[in-house]
Amino acid sequence: MNANEDANSAEAIARKLRAISAVLADPAATEHERANARALKLRLEQQQKAQPPPKQPSSEIMFRLGRAIRELRQSTAAPNPKGDWTDHAFRLGRMFRNGLRK
């Protein structure tokens, strides 16, 4: 069984347990239905405990690892202040470019 099938079977067991609980809570259910529901509930709970917890897919682990590395890479230095000499050079270059086009 792969991780997806484990998760599906765990979900299926949980769904069945909810349905059995609904039968037990139903006032119109007969005593035989209640006895069958109790027996099924015990069996499903034992089966649920016996299953190992579903494993995370490796793609999810790699995604979280990549996100953590990206956060570590981000610089903590303050951004460059506005008005340094490169801003003036950029504006001057843009002015010459626009002038040459016309």
JOGI-V344664 format. One line per field, one symbol per residue. psi: psi as a letter, one per 20 degrees, with the letter a starting at -180 (. if undefined). A space follows every 10 residues. Layout:
psi: ???
This chain:
psi: prhghggghg hgggghhggh hhghipiiqr hggggghggh ggghhhhhhh pqqqqpqhhh ghghghgggg hhhpqjqqqp qqjrhhgghg hgghghghhh h.
